[in-house]
Amino acid sequence: MGRTGIGRRRWIKGAAACALAPALLPRTSRAQNKMLLVNTWGGSFEEAQRLAYYGPFTEKHGVEIRPVSPMSFAKLKAQVQSRNYEWDVSSTGVVEFSLAMHEGLLEPIDLAALARADVPQNLILGNGVANMSLATVLTYRKDKFPNGGPASWADFWDVKRFPGTRSLYDRSHTSLAFALLADGVALDRLYPLDIERGFRKLGEIKPHIKVWWKEGAQSQQLMRDGEVDIMGMWNARAQELIDRGVPLEIVWNGAENYMGFWFVPKGTPRAALAWEFIAFATQPERQAAFCSRLPYGPSDPRAFAHIAPEVARKMPTAPEHLRASFSPDAAWLVPNLARLRERWAQWMAT
């Protein structure tokens, strides 16, 4: 799990200790209404999940799956505190997942359900199960740059050499990392983030950012319709547009490459059913079905036996993509994320 962004032994040891807790806690009984609410990013992400997970799970277990979007850490926290649950299962990147675990917002893991499905132990971290590798990559429209576009984040910042409209993900630590790479920091020296230096560099590009996007479908619309020429966006969302004929180029140099995790919000009355769904969705064949439609990387290497090699080469897990990427350090970010987000909100408002 070294490239997932966990990053430090002490974090792994502490999180692994959480996995022992279920043996000491009572389990919520299986819901009687045979319905499960699954949080999703919507759009093509939801469609890929429907084909790979929802439909097959319903067919096998007779459980209706109702997708709920978009994903939101604030919503997770609010529903756990109010015990008014809008969804029972979600997945997110390692940083937000680690923060949720740190704040006690997650249901204890159901080791028995995972064992029945033969989920490998190395995919289990604390209160969650690794489900896929994702990446935020530099992407540009080839029709805007017919002679070659930006090849690095330094090029993204170079508005004279590469003029055009720009967009970045509205996420503090991701944008700060890209800014530091643009300022010359090496991939393996990004963390701990130099916050002041990062914000100074962000100040240079801020006037040139047309949109700070918030959802995957929004990022696709911006690039598909030509509203933006250069963007940092999720790799599979960009690849989907390429497969549909949109003239985009993906640049893996300096990509943010990290693992995502399935989890269950603490206290949901459908927890037992939620873990059955996660165990099902983590199966190699199910991961392969999802990642073959949206080329994020499966967390279980056994899935590659069911994935065409030409598809696997497009994923964040491809060796050449890993070498060109960095992973967010969740162990450093979790205790610093609150002040980062507060600073980010203030900076965005000025």
LINVEN-V251210 format. One record per backbone hydrogen bond with DSSP energy under -0.5 kcal/mol. CO is the residue of the C=O (numbers start at 1). NH is the residue of the N-H. E is the energy in kcal/mol with one decimal. If there is no record, write none. Layout:
co = <CO:CO>
nh = <NH:NH>
e = <E:E>
This chain:
co = <1:1:2:4:5:6:6:8:9:10:11:12:13:14:15:15:16:17:18:20:21:22:34:36:36:37:37:37:38:42:42:43:44:45:46:47:48:49:49:50:53:54:55:56:57:58:62:64:64:65:66:68:72:73:74:75:76:77:78:79:79:83:84:89:90:92:93:94:95:96:97:98:99:100:101:105:109:110:111:112:113:114:115:120:121:123:123:125:128:129:131:132:133:134:135:135:136:137:138:139:140:140:141:141:145:152:153:154:155:157:158:165:165:166:166:167:168:169:171:172:173:174:175:176:177:178:179:180:181:186:187:193:194:195:196:197:198:199:200:201:201:202:203:205:206:208:208:211:211:213:215:216:217:218:219:220:221:222:222:223:229:230:231:231:233:234:235:236:237:238:239:240:241:242:246:247:247:249:250:251:252:255:255:256:256:258:259:260:260:261:262:263:264:265:268:270:271:272:273:274:275:276:277:278:280:283:284:285:286:287:288:289:290:290:294:297:299:300:301:302:303:304:308:308:309:311:312:315:318:318:319:320:322:324:324:326:328:329:329:330:331:332:333:333:334:336:337:338:339:340:341:342:343:344:345:346:347>
nh = <4:6:5:259:330:8:331:12:13:14:15:16:17:18:18:19:19:20:21:23:24:25:64:38:66:39:88:89:68:45:46:47:48:49:50:51:52:53:54:55:57:58:59:60:61:62:64:36:66:67:38:40:76:77:78:79:80:81:82:83:84:85:86:39:263:261:97:98:99:100:101:102:103:105:104:266:111:114:115:116:117:119:118:123:124:125:130:128:125:262:299:260:297:258:137:235:256:233:251:231:142:249:144:145:148:156:157:158:158:159:162:229:230:210:211:232:213:171:175:176:177:178:179:180:181:182:183:185:184:189:190:195:198:199:200:201:202:203:204:204:205:206:207:208:209:166:210:168:213:170:219:220:221:222:223:224:225:227:228:226:141:167:139:233:137:238:239:240:241:242:243:244:246:245:248:142:143:140:252:138:255:257:326:136:258:134:94:131:132:92:129:90:107:268:271:274:275:276:277:278:279:280:281:282:283:287:288:289:290:291:292:293:293:294:296:133:301:303:304:305:306:307:311:312:313:314:315:318:321:322:323:324:325:254:255:257:330:332:333:334:335:336:336:337:337:340:341:342:343:344:345:346:347:348:349:350:350>
e = <-1.8:-0.6:-0.5:-1.2:-3.4:-0.7:-1.0:-1.9:-2.8:-2.2:-2.8:-2.8:-1.7:-0.9:-0.7:-0.8:-0.8:-1.3:-1.5:-1.0:-2.5:-1.3:-2.4:-0.6:-2.9:-0.5:-3.3:-1.4:-2.5:-1.1:-1.0:-2.0:-2.4:-2.1:-2.5:-2.0:-2.4:-3.2:-2.0:-2.8:-2.5:-2.6:-2.5:-2.1:-2.8:-2.5:-0.5:-2.7:-0.5:-0.6:-1.9:-2.6:-1.8:-2.4:-2.4:-2.4:-1.8:-2.0:-2.3:-1.7:-0.7:-0.6:-0.5:-3.3:-2.5:-2.7:-2.6:-2.4:-2.2:-2.4:-2.2:-2.4:-2.0:-2.6:-1.3:-2.7:-1.1:-1.8:-2.5:-2.3:-1.1:-2.5:-1.5:-1.7:-1.6:-0.5:-3.2:-1.8:-2.2:-3.2:-0.9:-3.3:-2.4:-2.6:-0.6:-2.6:-2.1:-2.5:-3.3:-3.0:-0.5:-2.3:-0.7:-1.2:-1.9:-1.6:-1.7:-0.7:-0.7:-1.6:-2.1:-1.5:-1.9:-2.5:-1.1:-1.5:-1.3:-2.5:-2.3:-2.5:-1.8:-2.0:-2.2:-2.2:-2.2:-2.4:-1.3:-2.5:-1.6:-1.9:-0.9:-1.3:-2.5:-2.5:-2.0:-2.0:-2.4:-1.9:-0.6:-1.0:-0.9:-2.0:-0.5:-2.0:-1.5:-1.0:-0.8:-1.2:-0.8:-2.8:-1.9:-2.0:-2.2:-2.2:-1.7:-3.2:-2.4:-1.6:-1.5:-0.8:-2.2:-1.3:-3.0:-0.7:-3.3:-2.1:-2.8:-2.3:-1.4:-2.1:-2.6:-1.0:-2.6:-1.9:-2.1:-3.0:-0.7:-1.8:-0.6:-1.3:-2.1:-0.7:-2.5:-2.2:-0.5:-3.3:-1.5:-2.5:-0.9:-1.6:-1.7:-2.1:-3.5:-1.6:-1.2:-2.3:-2.3:-1.6:-2.0:-2.4:-2.6:-2.0:-3.0:-1.6:-1.4:-2.7:-2.5:-1.9:-2.0:-3.0:-1.8:-0.6:-1.1:-2.3:-3.2:-3.5:-0.7:-2.3:-1.5:-1.3:-2.3:-1.2:-1.1:-2.3:-1.7:-1.7:-1.4:-1.7:-1.0:-2.2:-2.1:-0.9:-1.2:-2.6:-0.5:-3.4:-1.2:-0.7:-2.5:-2.6:-0.5:-0.6:-1.0:-1.8:-0.6:-1.9:-2.9:-2.1:-2.4:-2.6:-2.5:-2.1:-2.6:-2.7:-1.4:-0.6:-0.8>
